[in-house]
Amino acid sequence: MEISRVSSYYFIACDRVHEVMDDLYESLHDKDGNPITDLESVIDIVSSSRKEIYEELDMIKSIVAEYEDIQGRDNT
């Protein structure tokens, strides 16, 4: 794998995290733009966003592991 592909995957994952954060902000407000203050609802919304963010962070780790594996095979 080319090093530039690693950077591209970083961009994709970070861009997705940014989108999740934008969606989180929107989700924390009702259709009239008022902030949601029901604790259970906020916990559910935040938990869902956290899961999506962790998936993207795991993708970053996976890409690095894959890159290192390929580099290790190329050096043997």
N, C-alpha and C positions, 0 to 999 in steps of 0.2 A: 504494500500500500504506500502510495506517495504521501509525504509529509503534508502536502497541501490538502489532501483528502481529510487528514486528521483535523486540520483547521476548519475545513468546510463542515465537518460533523459538529465541531465545537459551536460554530455559528448557528447551525440548525437547532441544536439543543438549547443554546442560550436564547435564541429568538423565540423558541417555543415557550421557555420559561417566562419570557417577557409577555407573551400573549396570555399565558395562564394568569399572570399577575394583573393584567388589564381586565381579564374576565372576572377575576376575584373581586376587584374593586367594583365592577358593575353588579356582580351578584350580591354584594353586601348592601345594595340599595334596592328598594322596591320600584315598581313601575313609575311612581311619581317622583323618584329621586331622593326619597327619604331613607336614611340609614336604617338597616334592620337591626333591632336591638334585642330580639329574642335569642337568648344564649344558645339554646339547642340548635336553632337554625344557623347561627353563626358558626358554631362548632362543626356542623355538617358541611357547611360551605367551605370552611378553612381546611377541614380534613380532606375533602375531595381535591382541593387545589394542591395541598401538600403531596398527595399521592401522585398527581400528575408531575409535579416538580421533581419528586424523587425518581420517577421513571426517566426523566430527561438526564438527571445527574448520573443515574446508573448507566445510561447510554454512553455518556462521556467516559466513565470508567471502563466500560466494555470496549470502546474504541481504542483506548490506550492499551488495554491488555492485548487486543488483537494486533495492534501495531507492534508492540514489543515482541509478540510471538512471531510475527512475520519477520521482523528484523533479526531475531534470534536464529530463525531458520536460514535466512540469507547469509548470516555470518558463519555458518557451519559448513 
